[in-house]
């Protein structure tokens, strides 16, 4: 936990140096169902909440709290991850995204500090209302002996009900240390 604290303080210091011409805060809620391809009757249910802030300059920061439970073993796992995302218009209705994160996984056996890198593309199909998105996330532990190396590709859609309310759904597949697939339901409230 001591390492995560140092990393979190470093990230927050870096974030405080980003020009803040703020667009506003947000709160994201996610439900994730994940099925183990190697054991078909083994699944994971996860819930998360991520308060954050979106800047006018393309940056978005959040702090994600996640809890999950395995259906077979009943093992509980929690994660805390600080994330920074940058969006850049590429051409027409397409923008590129890059999300970087550092976090820690907490289990009954041990804790595991990790990092994530997630590039992606967002295609705005209907102006400021409906988006399609695709991304590839790489996650690995700082200590490679923790076997937490996972790549995840995601494909999804998001619908902006209003300026304050957005809903989304994603399909994902994980590979390398994990072999799972599943879906994610997302709701974001913007202040």
PELIN-V587895 format. One record per residue. RES is the residue in one letter. PSI is psi in whole degrees, 0 to 359 (NA if undefined). BURIAL is I if it has 9 or more other ideal C-beta (glycine too) atoms within 8 Angstrom, else O. Layout:
res	psi	burial
RES	PSI	BURIAL
RES	PSI	BURIAL
This chain:
res	psi	burial
X	329	O
X	318	O
X	317	I
X	320	I
X	316	O
X	317	O
X	316	I
X	316	I
X	318	O
X	314	O
X	316	I
X	324	I
X	318	O
X	318	I
X	326	I
X	342	O
X	352	O
X	131	I
X	130	O
X	86	O
X	39	O
X	135	O
X	335	O
X	169	O
X	167	I
X	164	I
X	124	I
X	136	I
X	133	I
X	143	I
X	134	I
X	132	I
X	127	I
X	130	I
X	131	I
X	120	I
X	334	O
X	334	O
X	94	O
X	336	O
X	6	O
X	123	I
X	166	I
X	133	I
X	129	I
X	143	I
X	141	I
X	159	I
X	137	I
X	97	I
X	144	O
X	184	I
X	135	I
X	127	I
X	160	I
X	347	O
X	16	O
X	350	O
X	148	I
X	135	I
X	145	I
X	167	I
X	111	I
X	127	I
X	126	I
X	141	I
X	138	I
X	158	I
X	136	I
X	134	I
X	330	I
X	307	O
X	343	O
X	13	O
X	140	O
X	147	I
X	139	I
X	153	I
X	148	I
X	123	I
X	126	I
X	130	I
X	147	I
X	132	I
X	142	I
X	131	I
X	136	I
X	125	O
X	130	O
X	305	O
X	147	O
X	233	O
X	13	O
X	133	I
X	150	I
X	149	I
X	152	I
X	122	I
X	131	I
X	141	I
X	153	I
X	141	I
X	185	I
X	135	I
X	132	I
X	125	O
X	175	I
X	331	O
X	310	O
X	168	O
X	155	I
X	101	I
X	142	I
X	171	I
X	158	I
X	148	I
X	124	I
X	94	I
X	154	I
X	177	I
X	143	I
X	127	I
X	116	I
X	106	I
X	314	O
X	123	O
X	118	O
X	24	O
X	311	O
X	124	I
X	148	I
X	142	I
X	150	I
X	142	I
X	165	I
X	115	I
X	133	I
X	128	I
X	137	I
X	152	I
X	150	I
X	327	O
X	106	O
X	342	O
X	352	O
X	356	I
X	55	O
X	27	I
X	111	I
X	133	I
X	138	I
X	123	I
X	144	I
X	143	I
X	131	I
X	182	I
X	150	I
X	140	I
X	124	I
X	106	I
X	320	O
X	185	O
X	331	O
X	339	O
X	129	I
X	138	I
X	153	I
X	164	I
X	143	I
X	146	I
X	142	I
X	157	I
X	135	O
X	145	I
X	173	O
X	255	O
X	329	O
X	149	O
X	83	O
X	164	I
X	162	I
X	195	I
X	163	I
X	132	I
X	134	I
X	137	I
X	130	I
X	130	I
X	124	O
X	138	I
X	NA	O
